[in-house]
Amino acid sequence: MILKVEGLRFRYNSHPVLEGIEFQVEKGEVCTILGNNGAGKSTLLRCLARILRTKEGMVCLDGQDITRLSGQDLARRLGYVAQRGGESARLTVFDAVLQGRKPHLGWAVRSNDLRIVHDVLDALEMGQFSFRHLDQLSGGELQKVMIARALAQEPELLLLDEPTSNLDMRNQLEVMGLVRRMSRERGMVVLVAIHDINLALRFSDKYLVLHDGVIFASGGEEALTESSIEETYGVKVRLVKDQGKTLVVPEGPVGGVEHGAEW
């Protein structure tokens, strides 16, 4: 199974947002989309999820043009977690995650569906919140519920828009670790838009660096060079190795303010 994007272009009215986007990601891989604010990361994910309709380009999932899939087929094969959700406050955590099984349900919920929900909640250490209502959760807890719902869906393609934005460091590592493990075990293609380059380096196989609506750099870790990061973010950085892992360290002040603590 493979995700292949060719010649994708998108405009808001007459304003170009994405131009000539082309890449592919294979099953079991986590691909992180990087770029500064306004680079088009969220727009790209929404185009892939068919929330935004593109007039140019093609998005193929396992050789099938997603525009030709029915809504039901797309829901079975693609999971999407937005930055913000408009969830019913009176849903329980368990029922919210169970909604991820909706594309697979027949006339009734099966024992297998319930098991999948339990397993995902336990993996995210959210089992104790199963019967708590969504309006009783913190922002970080609610974010984990939305991710759990997408994982319970068991999609072939999982799109995550800033999935760690409301999470503390421990939960960031937990969520990204689980996503990576499940991508391997289930052969999912995963695209994640995040700001934290170091978090991306820890859990990703591939990288897309967006700049002014185009792919400025792409590929494996070699795509993230000091010059490509500086050009994209406007920050001079240094790449260092620590126990075999690459870390991005900002060099000097930006605008007169030291930013090292933010990385």
C-alpha positions as CSV (number, residue, x, y, z in Angstrom):
1,M,0.0,0.0,0.0
2,I,1.3,3.4,-1.0
3,L,0.2,7.0,-0.9
4,K,1.2,8.9,-4.1
5,V,0.6,12.6,-4.7
6,E,1.2,14.1,-8.1
7,G,1.0,17.8,-9.2
8,L,-1.3,18.9,-6.4
9,R,-2.3,22.5,-6.5
10,F,-4.7,24.4,-4.3
11,R,-5.9,28.0,-4.1
12,Y,-8.1,29.9,-1.7
13,N,-10.1,32.0,-4.1
14,S,-7.3,33.3,-6.4
15,H,-4.5,33.0,-3.7
16,P,-2.2,30.1,-4.3
17,V,-1.5,28.0,-1.2
18,L,0.0,24.8,-2.6
19,E,1.8,24.5,-5.9
20,G,3.0,21.3,-7.6
21,I,3.1,19.1,-4.6
22,E,4.5,15.6,-5.4
23,F,5.6,12.9,-3.0
24,Q,5.0,9.3,-2.0
25,V,4.9,7.4,1.3
26,E,4.9,3.6,1.6
27,K,3.1,1.4,4.1
28,G,4.6,1.3,7.6
29,E,6.2,4.7,7.2
30,V,5.7,7.9,9.2
31,C,6.2,11.1,7.1
32,T,6.4,14.4,9.0
33,I,5.3,17.7,7.3
34,L,7.4,20.6,8.5
35,G,7.3,24.3,7.8
36,N,6.7,27.6,9.4
37,N,3.2,29.1,10.1
38,G,1.3,29.6,6.9
39,A,3.4,27.2,4.9
40,G,0.4,25.1,3.9
41,K,0.8,22.1,6.2
42,S,-2.8,21.9,7.4
43,T,-4.1,22.7,4.0
44,L,-2.2,19.8,2.5
45,L,-3.7,17.4,5.0
46,R,-7.2,18.7,4.4
47,C,-6.7,18.2,0.7
48,L,-5.5,14.6,1.2
49,A,-8.5,14.0,3.5
50,R,-10.8,15.4,0.7
51,I,-12.1,18.1,3.0
52,L,-10.8,20.6,0.5
53,R,-11.4,19.8,-3.1
54,T,-8.5,20.3,-5.5
55,K,-8.9,21.1,-9.2
56,E,-5.4,20.1,-10.2
57,G,-3.3,17.0,-9.3
58,M,-4.0,13.5,-8.2
59,V,-4.0,11.7,-4.8
60,C,-3.8,7.9,-5.1
61,L,-4.1,5.5,-2.3
62,D,-2.9,2.0,-3.3
63,G,-3.3,3.0,-6.9
64,Q,-6.8,4.3,-6.5
65,D,-7.7,8.0,-7.1
66,I,-9.3,9.0,-3.8
67,T,-11.8,11.3,-5.6
68,R,-13.3,8.1,-7.1
69,L,-13.9,6.5,-3.7
70,S,-17.3,6.7,-2.1
71,G,-17.6,8.5,1.3
72,Q,-18.0,5.1,3.0
73,D,-14.9,3.6,1.3
74,L,-12.9,6.7,2.1
75,A,-14.0,6.6,5.8
76,R,-12.8,3.0,6.1
77,R,-9.4,3.7,4.6
78,L,-8.5,7.2,5.8
79,G,-8.4,8.6,9.3
80,Y,-8.0,12.3,10.0
81,V,-7.4,14.2,13.3
82,A,-7.7,18.0,13.0
83,Q,-6.1,20.6,15.3
84,R,-9.5,21.3,16.9
85,G,-12.6,19.1,17.1
86,G,-16.3,20.1,17.5
87,E,-17.2,17.1,19.7
88,S,-20.4,16.7,21.6
89,A,-19.5,17.5,25.2
90,R,-21.9,14.9,26.6
91,L,-20.3,12.0,24.8
92,T,-18.3,9.7,27.0
93,V,-14.7,8.9,26.1
94,F,-15.5,5.4,25.2
95,D,-18.4,6.4,22.9
96,A,-16.3,9.0,21.3
97,V,-13.6,6.5,20.4
98,L,-16.2,3.9,19.4
99,Q,-17.2,6.4,16.7
100,G,-14.0,5.5,15.0
101,R,-15.5,2.0,14.3
102,K,-18.5,3.5,12.5
103,P,-17.3,2.9,9.0
104,H,-16.8,-0.8,9.8
105,L,-20.1,-1.4,11.7
106,G,-23.0,-3.5,10.4
107,W,-26.3,-3.6,12.2
108,A,-24.8,-3.6,15.6
109,V,-21.5,-3.1,17.5
110,R,-19.6,-6.3,17.7
111,S,-17.4,-7.7,20.5
112,N,-14.4,-7.1,18.2
113,D,-15.3,-3.4,17.9
114,L,-15.4,-3.1,21.7
115,R,-12.1,-4.9,22.1
116,I,-10.4,-2.5,19.7
117,V,-11.7,0.5,21.6
118,H,-10.5,-1.0,24.9
119,D,-7.1,-1.8,23.5
120,V,-6.5,1.7,22.0
121,L,-7.6,3.4,25.2
122,D,-5.3,1.2,27.3
123,A,-2.4,1.8,24.9
124,L,-2.8,5.6,25.5
125,E,-3.3,5.1,29.2
126,M,-6.9,6.5,28.9
127,G,-8.8,3.4,30.0
128,Q,-9.6,5.0,33.4
129,F,-11.4,7.8,31.6
130,S,-13.7,5.6,29.6
131,F,-16.9,6.8,31.2
132,R,-15.9,10.4,31.7
133,H,-17.6,13.0,29.5
134,L,-15.6,14.9,27.1
135,D,-16.3,18.3,28.8
136,Q,-14.6,16.9,31.9
137,L,-11.3,16.4,30.2
138,S,-8.3,18.7,29.9
139,G,-7.2,19.9,26.5
140,G,-4.4,17.3,26.4
141,E,-6.7,14.5,27.4
142,L,-9.3,15.5,24.7
143,Q,-6.5,15.5,22.1
144,K,-5.6,11.9,23.1
145,V,-9.2,10.8,22.7
146,M,-9.4,12.2,19.2
147,I,-6.2,10.3,18.3
148,A,-7.5,7.2,19.9
149,R,-10.7,7.5,17.8
150,A,-8.6,7.7,14.6
151,L,-6.5,4.7,15.6
152,A,-9.6,2.7,16.5
153,Q,-10.7,3.3,12.9
154,E,-7.8,1.1,11.7
155,P,-7.2,3.2,8.6
156,E,-4.7,2.5,5.8
157,L,-3.8,6.3,5.8
158,L,-3.7,8.3,9.0
159,L,-3.4,12.1,8.8
160,L,-2.6,14.0,12.0
161,D,-2.6,17.8,12.2
162,E,-0.5,19.0,15.2
163,P,-1.4,15.9,17.3
164,T,1.0,16.9,20.1
165,S,0.2,20.6,20.4
166,N,-1.7,20.3,23.7
167,L,0.4,17.5,25.2
168,D,3.2,17.7,27.8
169,M,6.6,16.0,26.9
170,R,5.7,12.6,28.4
171,N,2.4,12.4,26.4
172,Q,4.1,13.7,23.3
173,L,6.5,10.8,23.4
174,E,3.8,8.4,24.3
175,V,1.5,9.4,21.4
176,M,4.2,9.6,18.8
177,G,5.7,6.3,19.9
178,L,2.3,4.6,19.7
179,V,1.6,6.1,16.2
180,R,5.0,4.9,15.0
181,R,4.5,1.4,16.4
182,M,1.0,1.0,15.0
183,S,2.2,2.2,11.6
184,R,4.8,-0.6,11.6
185,E,2.4,-3.3,12.9
186,R,-0.6,-2.4,10.7
187,G,1.3,-1.2,7.6
188,M,-0.4,2.2,7.9
189,V,0.8,5.3,6.0
190,V,1.0,8.1,8.5
191,L,1.4,11.8,7.7
192,V,2.0,14.2,10.7
193,A,2.1,18.0,10.6
194,I,4.1,19.3,13.6
195,H,6.3,22.2,14.5
196,D,8.8,20.3,16.7
197,I,11.7,19.3,14.5
198,N,13.4,17.3,17.2
199,L,10.2,15.3,17.9
200,A,9.9,14.7,14.1
201,L,13.5,13.4,14.0
202,R,12.8,10.9,16.8
203,F,9.8,9.2,15.2
204,S,9.8,9.9,11.4
205,D,11.0,7.9,8.4
206,K,10.5,10.7,5.9
207,Y,10.1,14.5,5.8
208,L,8.4,17.1,3.7
209,V,9.5,20.6,4.3
210,L,7.0,23.1,3.0
211,H,8.0,26.7,2.2
212,D,5.8,29.2,0.5
213,G,3.4,26.5,-0.7
214,V,6.0,24.3,-2.4
215,I,8.1,21.4,-1.2
216,F,11.4,22.9,-0.4
217,A,13.1,19.7,0.7
218,S,12.0,16.1,1.0
219,G,13.4,12.6,1.8
220,G,15.0,11.0,4.7
221,E,17.0,12.7,7.5
222,E,19.4,14.0,4.8
223,A,16.6,16.4,3.8
224,L,17.0,18.3,7.1
225,T,20.2,20.2,6.7
226,E,21.3,23.3,8.6
227,S,20.8,25.4,5.5
228,S,17.3,24.0,4.6
229,I,16.1,24.5,8.2
230,E,17.6,28.1,8.3
231,E,16.0,28.9,4.9
232,T,12.6,27.5,6.0
233,Y,12.4,29.0,9.5
234,G,14.7,32.0,9.3
235,V,16.7,30.6,12.3
236,K,20.4,29.6,12.1
237,V,20.8,26.2,13.6
238,R,23.4,23.5,14.3
239,L,22.8,19.8,13.9
240,V,24.4,17.6,16.6
241,K,24.5,13.9,17.3
242,D,23.6,12.6,20.7
243,Q,23.6,8.8,21.3
244,G,23.2,8.2,17.6
245,K,20.2,10.6,17.2
246,T,20.3,14.0,15.4
247,L,19.2,17.1,17.3
248,V,18.5,20.6,16.1
249,V,20.0,23.3,18.2
250,P,19.4,27.0,17.5
251,E,22.5,29.2,17.1
252,G,22.4,32.6,18.8
253,P,19.5,35.0,19.3
254,V,16.6,35.6,16.9
255,G,15.3,39.2,17.0
256,G,17.3,39.9,20.1
257,V,15.7,37.0,22.0
258,E,17.3,33.7,22.8
259,H,15.1,30.8,21.6
260,G,17.1,27.8,22.7
261,A,14.7,26.9,25.5
262,E,11.8,26.6,23.0
263,W,13.5,23.8,21.0
